[in-house]
Amino acid sequence: MVQIRKLSMHVKLAILVLGFVFIPFIVSGMIWYEQSTQSIENNAIHYSRQIVEQVNDNLDSYFVELDTITSPVLTSPLVNQFINSTNADTYDMYTMKRKIDNELFLNILSVRTDIINLSIVSEDGLIVSSYEDRGSLEAFSEYKGNRTTNRTFKNFNIEGVRKVNSSNVLTITRDLRDISKNKIRAMLIIDVNYKVIPRLLENVKLGNSDLIWVMDSENRIIYHQDEKLWGKYVNEAVPTYTGLQGEEKSGFYIDRSTGKKKLVIYDDLKSTGWVIVDELPLEELIGSLMNLRYITLGIGIVLVALVLVAVGTFTLSITRSLLLLQKLMRKAENGNLDVRAPAHKSKEIGSLFGSFNNMVSEIKRLIEVVHLAELKQKENEIKQMESSLLILQSQINPHFLYNTLEVVNSYAIEAGVRPISKMVTSIAKMFRYNVGNPQKTVTLLEEIEHMQTYLSIQKERYEGLKVEWDVDEVEAMQISTVRLILQPLVENAFQHGYEDHGRKPEYLKISGSFTDDRTYVISLIDKGNGMTQETLNRLNRLFTEVTIQQMVREHQFQEKNLGLWNVHSRLRLTFGEPYGIYIRESGRNGTQMDITLPGR
């Protein structure tokens, strides 16, 4: 103890730093090194699994949509008539096939370009195909025994990969039942372009050297970059995949068979029973994080060395600098990321201040990056909603409807029934307007003319209906809007204002005018039974306060008001705020709804 007291303060400080700072720092650094390595690996694995599961959900959605779009074929009376028409003559058989091709197959193929061929093959040998008959007969013979042994989804079978005119296709089959006897009589064969599978998997890549492949519920490889492995069992093709041989179809493991750690993530598709597998060298996935760890460790060691060198002469200077840095750190912790440390003559302190400035700048930049990422995500959600609207509208086959209405109109003219001819012409005009591009804006005058056509048909149904118009056509020609904003509101007034209360629609007024802020307001007024004040307040709150993204996520809108919300959301998507719907008043004497549009 006496000898220690005789030592100089510099030596005492050096011993103090070595005994209580440097050595504990080295020990704790080694512990931190191991724990941070494990933490980095765990975080990387968690992030990678989330991405794989997200893409997995996209594949599930693809097959569920395929199930939905082909379901009308199963319940079509025309298909039921076809599979029971073994005694039909050649002409009737040709007519039925042509109707199935035009009315069912064409509707599906026009929407889903990934579908190469659709075929219906009955157990009696009858066949109708959109592209190729012989291959469909061969597929029927091959797959008809798989109905109970190879079912991969409750509504369809994914049979596997085959060739159609030298092209690889993924063949999917669905059972067709005789509606009257509830007995399987035929098979719907769907051939999908096999290129859609790798295209759906491209977005899942986590690094430059990923290997993504897919196996079915029986552990057979159905997609791999090496086509020679297609159809082979996993344990035969790649024996090193020991982690994929068990019952579990979702998880991950670290493969060390090649000498380097390789992350293998796998997840099952709920709709198909498939398992998607992604292999990625762990070194590539966490390499940048490891480098950051080494840099951080190196900086810590340098700082400790600087403390040892600075003991004595620079003690006071360091203390002052650290106190200043502490003050700046507190400001940064309180949210002030504009603070900066001043320049310092000392190289070490100047470096420390520079690191602090870089850290604060980097944190501020990362916050801005996260904010921009959130905005981008919201933009993608809006684009998905727009795509859904396009898909719903594109399912209508206008050419068949036009041709049919033309035939009816011709018969009405020949029979001299002018009211029927007038109504058919009006209906055809409405269809032509309805199937236009929903994203393309139109003038308000075009929308008004469409409503005049629609109401002329309604007057044939309700003879006592009185319609008043107070819209200047010159002004309406200068106002831009989107299609079909008035018809849903009029139908809502007829249904909920009149018919739900046992009344026939008797009065409707449509007026338009500019406001003081040069926006344009269209008002729809009826004299039906209005809504309660509680309902009015709730709807107006949704129209003015709740964003479209919140509404989609929280499912707050009731089904009976869905038409109003669709009109409001399309106006917001096209023109932004404050445009859309607002319910001005509603009561026992009627309702007034306003639509706000951009002015000149």
N, C-alpha and C positions, 0 to 999 in steps of 0.2 A: 504493500500500500504506500509506504514511504517513497519507494522508487518511482511509482506512478506520479506522485505529487511533484517530484523533481522534474518531470518531463515538461517540455514547452507546450504552450497552448496549441500550437500547430500540430504537434505530435499527438496530443490528447484528442484533438478534433479528428485527426486522421484515424486514430484507433477507434474513436466513437463511430465514425462513418463506416470503417471496415467491419466493426463488430455488430453494429446495430442497423446498418443500411446496406452495405455492399453484399456481405455474405447472405443475409436474409433475402436480399433481392435476387441473388443467384438461385437460391433454393426455391423460393416462391416462383421465380421465372421458369424453372424446370417443371414445376407442378402445373403452372399456368400453360406452359407449352403443350403438355400432354392433354390437358382438359380442353384447351382451345382447338387443338387438332380434332378431337372427338366431336366438339360442338360444331365446328365448321362442316365436318362430314355429315353430321345429323341434319343440319340446316339445309345443306345441299341436297341430301336425299329427300327431305320433306318437300322442298320446292320442286324437285324433279317429279315426285309422285303426283303432286297437284297438277302439273302440266300434262302428264300422261293421262290422269283421270279426266281432265277437261277435254282432251282430244278424244278420249274414249267415249265421253258423253256425246260428242259430235257424231261419232260413228253410230252410236245408238240412235240418235235423232234421225240419221239418214235412213236406217232400216225401218224405223217407226213411220216416217213419212212415206216410204215406199209401200208399207202395209196400208196406210190410209188412202193413198191415191189409187191403189188397185182394188180396194174393197168394193166400189160400185159394180165391178164385173161380177162379183159373187152373188149379188142380189138382183141382177138385171133380169126382168121377165123375158127379154129377148134371148139371153144366153140360155135360160131354162127351156125356152121353146126349141132352141137349136139342139141341145143335147138329148131332147126327146123326139127328134124329127127323123128317125131312121127310115121311115117310109115316105118321106117327102120326095117330090119329083125334082128334077134337075133345076128347073127355073126357081121354085120356092127355096131350094137350098142355096142357090146363087144369091137370091135376094136377101136371105137371112145373113149370109156371110158378109155381104156388102154393108148391111146395116150395122153389124157388129164392128166391122172395120172402121166405118165412118163415125158412128155414134159413141163407141166406147174406146177402141184402140187409139183413134186419132186424137181424142181429148187428152188421153194420158201422154202420148208421145209428143204432143205439141208443148207440153209443160215440162216433161222430163226427158231431156236430150240424152241423158246417160243410158236410157233403156234402148237397146238395139232391136229387140224383137219381142212381140207378145203373141202367144198362141193358146188356143183352147183345143184340147184333144179329149174326146170322149172314149169311154170303154167300148163303144160300138164302132170305133174307127173313124168317127167324124172329126174333121180338123178345120180350123180357121186360123190363119196366121197373118200377121202384119208384114212379114218379110220372107220367111222361108219355112216350107212345110216338112220336107224330108228330115231335117235335123230335129224338128220338134217331135216327129213320130219316134225317132230313135231315142230322144230324151225321155219320152213317155214310157217306152218299153223298159228303159234302164231304171227310172226312178219310181215307177208306180208301186214297187214293193217296199218303199221306204216310209210309207205313211205313219207307221207305228214305231218303227225302229230307229228312225233318224230325224225325229222332229226336233227342230232347233228353236222354234218359237210357237206360241200358241196358235198363230194364224197362218204360218207358212213354214216351208222347209227350205233351208239353204243347202242345195245339193252339192255344189262344188264347182270346179272350173272345167270348162270344155271348150272346144273349138267350134266357131261358126264362121264359115268361109275364111279360114286361116287366122281368125282373130280370137283372142282369149276372151271368154265371157264368163261371168258368174251367174249360174243358173239357180233360180228360185222358183219353187212350185207352190201352188195353193190348191186345195181341194174345192171342187165345185159340186154342190149338192142339188139334187132334184127337190125343188121347193115343196112340191106337193107330197112327196114321199120321205123327205128328209134323209135321203140316201146319196152317198157319194157316187156320182155318175161320170165325172170328167175331171180334168186337171188343167189349171191355168199355169202356163210356163212363162216365166219372165227372165229374159236374158239381158243382163246389165253389163255394160262395157267394163271389163276388168281393170282398166286404167283408173277408174274412179277410186279403187282401194289405195294404190300408192299416192294418188293425189290428195286424198283425205289424210294420209299419214305424214305428208311433207311438213305440215306445220308443227309437228311434235318434236322435231329435231332440237336437241339441247346443246349439241356441240358439233364440231367439224367431223368427228369420226364416229357418229352414232351408227348403230346397226339396228334397224327396226324390222320386226317380222311378226307374223300372226299365225297362231295355231288354233285348231278347232277344239270342241269339247272332248274329243278322243285323242288329243295330243298329237294330231297330224298337222304338219306344216301346210298351210294353204296360201301363204304369201311369204316370200323371202327374196332378197336381192339375187340370190343364186337360184334360178329357175329349176335346176336339177334337184333341189330339195323339196319342191312342191309335191305334196301327197305322201311324203315319208313321215314316219313317226319320229318324234323328237329324240327318243333314246337311241334310235338307229342312225339318224342323220348327224346329230351332234351329241355324243355321249357325255361331254363335259357339262351339259346343262342339268346337273344333278338337282339343282334347286327347283326345277320345274316338273319333277316327276311325282310329286305328292298330290293330295286331294285339294290343297289350297290353290285357288285360282286368282288371288289378288295379294300382292305384297312385293317384297324386294329381298335381295341378298347380295353379298359381296363375293364375286368369283375371283379366286386366287390361283386358278389352275394354270394360267399362263405366266405366272411370276409377278404380274402387276395387278393391282386392285382394279376390278372392273365392276361397276354398278349395273345390276340387272334388275329392272323394274318391270313388273307384269301386273295386268289388271284385266278382269273379264268384262265382256260386253253383255249387258243384261238381255238385249233383244236377240242375240244370235248364239250365245254360248261360246263365242270365240274368246281367245286370250291374246292381247296385244303385248309384245315384249320389246323393251328398249334396252340396248346394251351401250354403255358409255364408260370409257376409262375414267376412273375417279380422279386421276391426276389432272386431266383436262378440265373436269367440272369444277374443282376447287383450287386449281393452280394459282389464279390471281389472288385468292384469299390467303393462300399460304405465303405468297410473296409479301402481302401486306402485313402478315403476322411477323415475318422475319424483319421487315423494316421497322415495325413497332418495337420489337425486341432490341434491335440495334440502336434505335434512338434512345431507349431506356438506358442501355449500357453506356452510351456516350454521355448522357446527362449525369449519370453517377460519376463517371470519370471527371467530368467538368467540376462537379462538386468537390472532389478530392483535390484537384489542382487549384481551385479557387479558395481553399481554406487559408485563412490568414489575411493576405493583402486585400483580396477582393470580397471578404466576408460582408462588409457593410454594403458594398455596391450590389452584391447579389441579393442581399436581404431587401434592399429598396426595390430592386427590379422585380423580385418575386411578389412583394406587396402590391406593386403596380399591376403585375399580371393577374394577381388574385382579384383585384378590383375590377379589371376588365372582364375576367371570367364571370364574375357575378353579374355584370351587366349583360353578358351574352346569355347567361342562364335565365335572366329575366325577359329575354326575347329581343334584346337590342343586338342584332347581328351586323350592325354598321360600325361597331367599335373597332379600332385599330391600334395596335401597339406602336409607339414612336420608334424612330431609328435609334440605335445604341452603338456607342463606339466599341464596346467590347464585342468580339467576334461571337463568343458563346451566347451572351445575352441577346445580341442582335439576331442570331440564328433562332433562339427560342422565341423571340418576338415574331420573327418571320413565320415560324411554324404555326404560332397562334393565329396570325393573320390569314395564313393559307387555310387553316382549319375552319375558321369562321366563314371565310369566303366559300369554302367547299360545302359547309353545312347549308348556307343560304342557297347555293346552286342546287343542291340535292332537294331542298324543299320545293324550289321552283319546278324541278324535273317531276317530282311526285304530283304537283298540282297540274302540270300539263298532261301527265299520264291519266289523271282522273278525268280531265276534260275530254281527252281522246276516247276514253272508255264510254263516257256519256254520248259522244258523237256516234260511236259504233252501235250503241243501243238504239239510237234514233234511226240509223240506217237499217238496222234489222227490222224495226217496225215498218219502215217504208217498203222493205222487200216483202214483208208479210202481206201488206196491202196489195202489192203488185201480183203476188202469187194468187191471192183470192180472186182478183179480178180477171186474171189471165185464164182461169178455169172455164170461162164461158166460151162456147164455140159460136161466134156470131154468124158465120156463113150459113150454118145449118138453119139458124133461126130466121135469117133474112129470106132464104130460099123458101122456107115453109110459109112465112107470112105472105110472100109474093103469090104463092099458089092459092092461099085462102082469099087474098084480095081479088085474084082473077076470077075465082068462083063467085064471089060476092058481086062483082061487076056484071058478070054474065047473068046472074040471077036478078039483077036490078035492085039489090038491097044496099042502098047507099049508106045507111048507118053502120052496117058491118064493115063496108069498104073503108069508111072514114076512120073507124076505130082501129082496124088493122094497120092502116097507113100511119096512124098516130103511134101505135105500139112499135112498129118498125123504126120510126123516127126516134123513139125513146131508147130502143136497144142500141141504135147506132151512136147515140150520144153517150150512153152508159159505158160502152166498152172502149171509149177513147182513153188515151194515156192519162192516168190519174195524177201524174207528176206535172203535166203540162197545164199551165194556167189558161183560163178562158176569160172572156169578158163577161161582166154581169148580165149583159143583154142576152148572150147565148144561154146562160142559166135561166133567165126569165122566160125565154122562148121555150126552153125545155119544160119548165113548170106549167106554162100555158097548155102545152100538149098533154102533160100528165093530168091537169085538172079538167081538160075537155073529156078525158076518159072517165074521170070520177063523176062528172056531171051526168053521164049516162047511167051510172049506178045510183046516184042520189039526185033525184029530180029537183028536190027542194034546196039544193046547195046554191048559195049566192056567194060569188067571188068578186071582191073589189080590188082594183089595181091603182096604186098611186106611185108610179115609178116613171121618172123622166127617161125616155129611151136614149136621148143624147148623152145624159150623164152616165147611164148604165153602160153605154158603149165604151166609156173611158175608164171604167173601174175593172180591175183585175181580181179574179177569184179562182177557186178550184171547183172541179166538177162536183155535182150532187151534194150541195150544201143545203138546198131548200127542201128537196123531196123528203129526206128523213124527218125534218121538223114538221112538215105538213102531215106525214103519216103518223107521227107521234101525237099531233093534235087530234086527228080523226080517231085514233085508237083509244088514247087515254082520256081525251076531253069529251068525246061523244060516245063511241061504241061500248066502252067499258061500263057506261052508265045507262045502256039501253036506249040511247038517242042516235038518230041519224045526223051526220054532219049537215049543218044548215047555213053556216056563215064562216067566211075566211077573208081576211084583208091582208094584202102585202103592199107595204109602202117603203120608200127609200128616200134618204136625204143626207146632205153633208152636215157635219157638226162644226162647232166653232174651231176645233183644232184640225179641220180639213180631213178628218176621217169620214168614212161613209157607213151609215147604219141602215141595215135592212130589218124591218119590223114585221113579224107575223102575229096577227091578232085573231083569236077565235072567241066564240061565245059559249064554249063547252064548260063542263065542270072542271075547275082548276085543281091544283095540288094544294096540300097543306102548307102552312107557313114553315113548318119544320123541314119538309122536303125541299121547298124553295131555297131556304137558307143553306141546306146541305149541298145542293147542286151548285149554287153560286159560289160557295166556298171552294168546291173542287175546281170550278172553272177559273177562279182568280188566284187561289193560293197554292194548290197542289200541282207539282210538275208532272209531266207525262211519265218520266221514269219512275217517280214515286207511285203513281197510280198503277203502273204495270207490275211493280214489285209487291205492292200491298194488297192488290185485288179489292179495292174499296168500291168499285162501281158496280151497281146492280145491273142485272141482265136486261131488265126492261128499259133502262136508260142508256143502253150501249150505243144506240144510233146517235144520240146527242153527243156522247163523248167522242165517237169517231169523227163527227163533223168538227168538233172543237179541236181535237188533236191534229187533224189534217191542216186546219187553218194555222195552228201554232207552228207546225213543222214547216209550213210554206212561208209564212210571213213573220213569225215570231210574236213576241208580246207587243202590245196588249190586245191583239186581234183574237177573235173567237166569239163564243156564245155568252150571253148574259140574260137571265130571266128578269124582265123589268117588273112584272107583277103577275099574280095568279090568284084566282078566287072562284067563287061560285058563278060569277058573271063572265068568266073567261080568263084567258092567259095571253100575255104579250111577251114574245121572245125576240131579242135583238141580236143581230149578227154584225159585228164590227169588222170592216174591211179597210185596207189602206186606200187613201184618196188618190188624187192625181199625183 
